[in-house]
């Protein structure tokens, strides 16, 4: 099928409209503040007409009509009152627009966070954390500028110039015609500039996200880079990435400055045309009226002429905020695969359940004809696997590396969707998973444990730490469980980090424990103690443990053997 020549343009325009609708939805929680900001900015523009009229009347009365100053006092007081009210309206506009911007930025971060949760940890492992972090930082700032800058001015540019044009037309129709016929030059040029600004902004945000991802990855692997003597080479790579951001940023600024200069030129020429017309009229070189306009009318028109273009100039200045917001939306869509919608739409789908198994005496877990494929893999590592897990049963997953033990645990945890078949869980079954590489945050060991139960007592915390054999090494640390560890468990061995992950799981107290090599890197005595205390903690609960350890296999009461190449003939065997 042939593609029309303008298909790309139509698709781009449709995507832009979709992203604008999405941007508009981010401020949905602050509709009242949006309306308040629009009302205040329009009311301020309307009072500007009264301000110009008061100034023009004072000049006409004092300098031309030679009225006493006492007669001008009410007008002067009214002018001061208008100035005070307009200042208050300006403050109210900024405050309301700031509230809307804060709400939109918070909505963006909530939606992005929920979408990341919905994608799951396996998807996140394939992403660059620096790029994901920029979704919460630079992209959120772009959204904030869009709501705090562009949105209020967009309302102002529709209402205020129209009111000014009507007021000027009442005073002098020629000036009104000059304003009306020169005004379209500004939005037309803005439209042309906006296309280039959006493309430049998107390239700049993309370059910034890539630099952040590159830098974050190198920071995490700094020790390895130094070990292999790659420090200087990677420093050059970071420098090149930063140079790319600088070039993109300068391109955005160049477009902004050039477009602002051109727009100021058009506005200045238009105001000069008004001044030229009035000057020639007062000199008697031009006569388009039955009588020459008074000085007061001339001043009134000259005061309002720049203000007629002021909203257009402000819109032009903030038009780049719109372009940056659209670029941010495009980057969010690129990194997440789609634009994240509201909380309801972002709720992760529940695990599928088969109706006939939803009965009181059904096993907690039933697996039927299951085939699994790790993310990014080209073939299934588990094929046509069926088994069930009874309450209180201990199942040891046994098999060579690559047979799919970790993949099966991830699927049981709900992280990996099956290629075919089903995993059916009993309603209300709480699952806990302790992987080979538990993520540990920068903070104390106790803080990392309390992620599972923030309200846990010190005694309960110490009990699970004893059960998971954490106290074997924590007791020798300077501050015990209050000892601070680095991000990703820096300062701990792999076995120590796994024991902290296991203790965290025990603190959560799930009904189904999924353990991936929990006894790896342990000496026989520590392994025996861990299995003994784990048996006490897991009494009455189901346990699935992936292991290569003979002691762990003997500890389990059921052995599920997986074979490399698909586990098509996996079977349950008594331990």
N, C-alpha and C positions, 0 to 999 in steps of 0.2 A: 504494500500500500504506500503510495507516495505521500509525502508530508508537505503541506502547503508552505510557501516561502515564509509566511508570517507566523508559522506555528510556534516558533520559539518566543516571539514577541507576545503572542496571546498567552502562552504558558507563564511567561515571566510576569505579565500583568495580573494574571489570575493568582499567582503565588504572592504577589505584592499585596493584593486585596485580602487574601487569606491571612497574611502576616499582620496586616493592619487591624483586621478584626480580632486577631489573637492579642495584639498589643492593647486594643481597646478593652478587652475583657479582663486584663490584669488589674485595672483600676475599679473593677466592679464593686469592691467592698467599700469604696469611698465615693459613691455617686453623689451623696449629699455635699461633700466638699468640692466635687467637680462643679456642681451647679452653683455653689456659693462663689467659687473663684470666677466663673463665667459672669455671674451677676455683678460682682464687684468691679471687674475690669470694664464691663460695658457701661455701668453707671458712672465710673470714673471718666470714661470717654465722653459721655453725654454732658457731664459737668464741665468738661473742658471747653465746650461751646459757651456755656455761661461765663466761664472765666475770661475767655477771649472777648466776649461782649462787654463785660465789666471794664476791662482794660481799654477797649476801644471807646466806650462811652466816656470814661474819665479823660482820655486824651482829647476827644472832641469837645467835651464840656470845658476843660480848663484851658487848653491851648488855642482853641478856635472860637468858642462861644464866650470865653472869659467869664465863666460863672464863678461865684465865690466858692472858696474851699469848703465852706459849711454845707453847701448843697451836694458836694461830692463825697462827704463823709459816709452816708449810708452805702453808696456804691463801693467805697473803699473797704468798709467793714464787711460788706457782702463778699468782696474779692478775697479778703483774708479768710473768711469762713469757708469759701469754696476751696482755697488752697489747703486748709486744714482737713476738710472732709476728703479731698482727693488723696492726701497723704495717708489718711486712715484707711481708705479703700485699697490703696496700693499695698499697705502692710497686710491687710486682710487677704488680699489676693495671693500674696507670696506665702502666707501661712497656710491657706487652704490648698494651694498648689503643692506646697511641700508635704502636706499630709497625704495628698493623693499619690505623690511620687513615692513616699515611704510605703504606702499600702501596696502600690504596684511592684516595688522592689521586693517586698516581703512575699507577695503572691508568686513572683517569678521564682524566688528561692525555694518556696514550699513546693511548687509544681515540679521544679527540677529535682529537688531532693526525693519527692515521691516517685518520680519517674526512674531515678537511679535505683531506688529500692525495688521498684517493679521489675527492672531489668535483672536484678539479682547479682550476687557476688561473682558468679562465673563470667558474666558479661563484663563486669567492672575490671576483672583481672586482665582483660584484653585491651583496656583503655589506658591512656596516659593520665595519671592523676592530676598533673599540672593543668592539662586542658580542661578536665572536669572542674577543677577549682576556679578557672576563669569564668565558668558559667555563673558562679556566685559572686564574682568580683567585677571585672571590667564590663561584662554583659549587663549585670544589674545596674551598674552606674549609667550605662547608656540608656536603659529604660527609665531611670530616675530623671535624667536630663530631658527626655522626651515628655514626661508628664509635668515637670516643674517649669520647663521653658516653652516647648512647642505647643502643647495643648491649650493653655490659656490664651496665647497670642492668636491661635487659629480662630477662636471665638471672637476675639477683639477685631480681627481684620475683616470679619463679615459684617459686624454691626457698626463700629465707630466710623470708618470712612463713609458709610452710607449716611449716617447722621450729619457728619461734617459737610458732605456734598449738598444735602438738603438745606442746611443752614446757610451755606455760602450761596446757593442758588437763590435763596430769598433775598440776600443782600446784593449779589451781582451775578447774573446768569453767565456772563462771559468767563469769569473766573471758574465757575462750576464746570463749564464745558472743558476748560483747560485741564482741570483735575481729572474729570471723567475720562477724557481721551488719552491722557498720558499714563493713567493708573495701570492698564493692562500690560504695559511693558515689564513691570516688576514681576508679576506671577509667571509670565511667559518665560522670562529669563531664569526664574527660580526653578521652573520645571526642567529646563535644559541642564542647569547646574546640578539638580537633584539626582539625575541619573548617574552622572560621574561621581558625585559625592557618596552615593550609596555603594557603588562598586569599590571606591577607594576605602570607605569605612569598613566594608566587609573584608577586604584584603588586609587591612590593618588589624582588625580583631582576630582574623585567622592567624596572622603572623604572630600576634601577641600570645595567642593560645598555644601555638607551636613552640614558641620560645619558652613559655612557662613549663610546658611538658618536658621539653629538652633539659631545661635547667633542673627541674625537680628530679628527673631520672638520674642526672649526673650527681646530684647531691646525695641521693640514696646509695649510689654505687661508688662513692668517692674512695672508700677504702680499697675496693677492687681495682679502680682505675690507677691508684697510686702503686698498688702491688705490681701491676703490669706496665708501669712506666708510661701511662697514657694521660697523665695529668695535663701536660702542656698542650697536647693535641686536642684534648677535649675543651681546654680553655679557649683555644682558637675556634672551636665549634660554637661555644657559647657566645664568643665575640661576634662571629658571623651571624648568629641568630639575632643578637641585639642590634646589629647593623641593619638587618632586614626590617626589624620593628621601627628603627629610626627613619629609614627611607619611606616606609609606608605612612608613618605619622607625618612626616614632612610633606608628603603628597597630599594628605588630607588637609593639612593646614594651608598649603598653597592654594588648593581649590577654594577653601573658605575665605582666605584673604582676597583673592582675585575676584570672586563673586561678590563679596561685600563691597569692594571698590567700585565695580561696575554698577551695582544697584544704587550706591550712594551717588554715583554720577548721574544716573537717570533721575533720581529724586531731586538732586540739586538743580539740574537743568529745568525740570518742571516748575520748581519754586521760582527760579530765575525768570521763567516765562510769565508767571503771574506778576512778579515785581516789574518786569519790563512793560507789560500791558498797563499797569496802574501808573507807572512813571510817565509813559507816553500820553496817557489820558490827562494827567495833571499838567503836563507841558502843552497841552492843546494839539499834539501831533496825531492823536487818534481819538475818534469820537464815535462810539458805538451805542451811546445812550443819549436821551434827550438832554440830560444835564450831567456834568462831571460828577462822579461819585465823591462823597464827602471824605474828609480825612479819616473820620471814624470808621466808615465802611472799608476804606482801603486798609487801615490797620487791622480791622477784624478779619479781612480776607488774608492778609499777609501772616497774621498770627496762626490762622487755621491751615494755611497751605502746607507748612512743614508737618503739622500734626496729622494731616490727611495721609501723608506718606509714612509717618512714623510707625503705625502698626504693620505696614507692608515691609518696612525695613527691619523691624523686629522679627517678623515672620521669616524674612530671608536669613537673618542671623541665626534663628532657631531652626531653620529648615534642615540644617546639618544635624541637629538633634534627632529629627525624624529619620534622616538617612542613616545615622548611627544606630538608631533603635531597630530599623528594618534590617540592617546588617547584623545586629546582635540576634534578632529573631532567626535570621538565616543560619547563623552559626549554631544556635541552640538546636535548630532542626537538623543540621548536619551531624552534630555530635551525638544527639539522642535518637536520631532516626525519624523523629516527628516532633511537632510542637506539643509540649505537655499541656493538657487541659486541666480542668478543675479536679478537686479531690475525689469526687465520685467517679469521674472517668478514669482517674489514675489508680483506683483501688485494684490491687492485684487479684487476678482470678483465683477463685477457690479451687482446691484440688478436687478433681473429678471423683465422684463416688458412684459405685454401682448400687442401685436401690436394693437388690436382694441381699446385700451384705450388711445393710443397716439394721441389724437386729442385736438383741442384748447379748447373745452368746457368740457373736461373730469374732474371729481373730482380730487383733488390733491392726494387722497389716496383711493384705492379700495382694500378691503380685501375679499377674496373668500374662503369659506370652509376651514378656517384656523385651524390647530391643532398645538399646541405648547407644548414642553416638556423642562423644565429647564435642564441645564447641570448637569449630575449626577443623575437625577431623574429617577424613574422606570416607570412612567406613565405620560400621557399628563394631563396638568392642564387646557388647553383650547382645545376644540374639535369642529370642524365643525362650526366655527364662521365666519359670513359674515356681512359686513357693509361697508359704505363708508363715507368719511369726505369731506365736501364741503369747499370751500374757505371762510374764516372768521367764520367758525363754531366753537363753544366751546362744546367739548364733555367731560362729566364727566364719568370716569370709576368707577362704584360703585359695591361693593360686599364685602363679608367677607374676612378676611385674608386667604390667600392660594387659592383664586379663580383665580389667574393668572393676576391680574392687572399690577404688575411690570413686569411680563414676557411678557405681550402684549406690553408694552411700549418699552422694550428692543428689541423685534422683529421689531416694527415699526422703531426703531432707526437703524436697520440693524445689531444689535449685535448677534441676535439669529436666526439661520435658521429654517424655519418651518419644522415640521414633515410631513405635507401634506398641500395642498392648496397653496395660493399665496398672497403676498402683492405687489401691483402694485403702483408705484409712478409716478407722472407726471414728465416728463423730466425736469431737472434743479431745482427740488424742494429741497430747503435747509432745513435741519432738525436740530433742537437743542434739547438736552436732558438734563434735570436736575434731577438727581436721589436723592434717600433718603440719600446717603452717598457721597456727592461730595468730590473729592480729592482736598485738599488744600496743597500747597507746603510751605515749610519754606520760609518766606519772608513777605513783607507788604501785607495788604489787597489789595492795589492798584495793586501790582505786580500780585496777583492772579487774579484780574479782567482783567488785560491787556493781559492775556493769550488768550482771545477771540479776542482782537484787540490791538496789540502792539502800534499802532499809535493813539489810542484814546486820545482826549484832556482831560484835567482835568475837564472841564465843562461837557463833555459827561459822563465821569466816575462818576461824582457826581450825574448826572441826573439818571443814571440807579441804582446807589446806593440808591437814594431817592425812586425810584419806587419800588425797592425790599425791602424797609424798612431796608436797611443796616445802614443808617445814624441814625436810632433810637438808636443803641448801639455804632456805630463807633464815633458819636459826643462826647460821654463821655470818649472815650479812649484818652490816653496821646497825641498821634499824629494823631488822626483821621484815615483817610484811609491809612496813611503812617505808622501806627502801625504794628510792626512785629508780626506775629503769628507763632506758631510752625507747624511742619510737621503734616499733616492730621488734621489741624485746632486746634492743642493743644492750650488751653486757651480760646476756644470759646464753647458755648453750642451747642447742636445739631441743634436747631432752627436757631441760628446765622450762623452756617456753611451752612445750607440749603439756607438761604437768600443770602449769598455770591455766592453760586452756581447759584441761580436764577438770580442775577445781572449779573454774567458772561455770562449767556445765553442771557439775554436781550441785552448785549453789542454786541453780535454776530449778533443779529437782523435776526433770521431765519424766514422762511415762515411758518414752522410747529413747534410748541412748544410742547414738550412732558414733562410733569411735574409730578413727583411722590411725592405725599403728600407735596406740597410746603407750606401748612399752618399748618402743624403739629407743636405742641409745642408752638403755638402762642396764645396770649390772644385775646379775641374777638375784641377788638379795633384795634390791630395790624393786625389781619386777615382781617378785613373789609377794612382797608387802603390799604393793599397789593392787595386785589382783585380789589379795585377801580383803583389803578394805573396800575395794570396788564391789566385791560380792555382797558385803554387808550393806552398802549404800544402795545397790541395785536390787535388793530383795523385793520381789513382787513386781519388778519392772522388766520390760523387755530390753535386751542389749544386742546390738549388732556390732561386731568388732572385726575390722579388717586387719589381718596380722600375718606375719611370717614366723612368729615365735611359737615354738612347740609348747611352751608353758601356757601361753594364752589359748592355744588350741585345746589343750587338756582342760583348761578352766571352763571353756564353753561346753554346753551339753549337746549342741548340734553343730555340725560342720557343713558349710555350703561351699563346695569346690567349684571354682571357676577355672576355665581353661583358656589359654591364649588362642585367639582366632575366633572368638564369638561366644564361648560358653554355651553352645547349643545342647550339650548333653550334661549340663550341670545337675548335680543331685544333692539331696540332703542325706548325710551319713551320720550315724551316731558317733559321738566323740570317743 
